[in-house]
Amino acid sequence: MWSLEIICFLLCFVPSYQQFPRLCATQEALRTKECCPPWEGDGSACGASSGRGTCEDVVVSAQPDGPQYPFSGLDDREKWPLVFYNRTCQCTENFMGFNCGDCMFGYFGENCNERRESLRRNIFHLSRAERIKLVSYLNLAKQTISRDYVVVTGTYREMQNGTNPMFAEVSVYDVFVWMHYYVSRNALLGGPGNVWTDVDFGHWGPAFLPWHRAYLLHWEHEIRKLTGDMSFTIPYWDWRDAQGCDVCTDELMGDRSTQDPSLISPGSVFSSWRVLCSQAQDYSARGVLCDATEEGPLRRNPGNHNRNLVERLPTADDVEFTLSLTNYDTGPMDRSANMSFRNTLEGFGDPRTGLGNSSRLGMHAALHVYMNGSMSSVQGSANDPIFLLHHAFVDCLYEQWLRRHRPSPSQYPESNAPIGHNSEYHMAPILPLHRNRDFFISSKDLGYEYTHLLDASELPYDRLSESWHPSLEELRDMWPWLLLAGLCGGILTIAIAAVVLTTKRWHKGSSWLRARSWKHAFALPERQPLIRSNEIEETNQHNYQTTM
């Protein structure tokens, strides 16, 4: 595993395209409020000379927000990204990125004209080599400082309107930890303890699913850039009816430590990980932003959670009821929304009744609470790599609902949603810019598919048999021992036969070894048949176990 990491690190360290590029984190860029870096391919801003894009004014929606956030001009995420930049690269055709140097999701090649569909798979259907590669890629991203972008550690006001830039270097993995923190953090109203908690630009509203879809696509994109593995996809964990944390093994996301059940087993590479942006209460008390410094080890203690808040992990029945809801969002479009697919999937609607403001959390939120550690804080939850597997399956359910109900674009609200959630709102804190409505579309339009949603007839042969791979690998590893056991058994059988034949020749003609006596001497007593007719019927009935 470590050799694979070293190879990836040395050979595949390539530029990435994300929010707060280094070239836009300067005093000059903040003063002019322009983020239009040159594309390295031709040296022109936004690759304009090559027709990839141009530097344009940012246009934001004037539609009203809901009443949940009654302020204006206090939070840097309002009307994103205008507080920081009012001019950014607008890319053409299939180009994307903060400098239009990359391809849109689903497109590949130098000119971004190769359309390809990626396949996200069940994590338990990955081969051993693929599981090792997944863990290796995650750790490589955690250990590699990003060369191309940084994260903000102070408000624009604290930066004295850009004259004193406040940014920090973080790893490729941790920039996504920071992104999830920043989108969900409390609004700072000025001074210690003076915060507004009823605000979240990526949760508690219609943008919950589109925002996390864009988030996962960018994360997947960054891993491909870092490793050079363009075939990499995020696997998903199908947690329906799970009796525990099935992915909490040292081979996958890390077992429980025997010394401290809230820590990760030292047999897992994740035991060495350190978290950041996980102390939301402390930041609020001090009235500051996360400064992106390490805050201790990754923690997880699945199942030892508050059972008054979460009764159990989601069931297949919970999922089916949620998928049956026909309205994407309803009413105030927040945590109180009734019969809302989004609110029920997010976990604030009861998965048995559809009523909002449920006293017990379900679906997506239930799994976060169940993990009882870093995953259980909204702002710091992305520190745990299980976050990615979990949200990949949440996104899969979102896709399943889109295909089942085929909503019109008008189902996504244009106005009066909580701040940050209207259809035309740009997703904070992501650059390049995306609007929420851009991801209220099928995953196939974004270049990826889930094996969970494919019929057997649609699966390529290698994917149809992918669930056999782990067992076949174990059998392949065991065959030398099975062969040795067979040889030993054969030798033993020959030896016994030789002894019997030799003994028979020595005593040939003896009265006690006549044919009849020989038969009785070595005969076993007759017993009942090993399988009765009624047992045969039962065996036929329970021969196979259906899997999802």
Helices and strands as residue ranges (DSSP letters): H 2-11, G 22-24, H 27-32, E 34-35, G 48-50, E 53-57, E 87-91, E 95-96, E 102-103, E 107-108, E 114-115, E 118-120, G 123-125, H 128-143, E 151-152, E 167-168, H 172-184, E 187-188, E 195-196, H 208-227, G 269-272, H 280-286, H 316-324, H 341-346, H 363-371, G 374-376, G 381-383, H 386-405, G 409-411, G 436-439, G 443-446, E 448-450, G 451-453, G 456-458, H 461-464, G 466-468, H 469-506, G 511-513, H 515-522, H 533-541
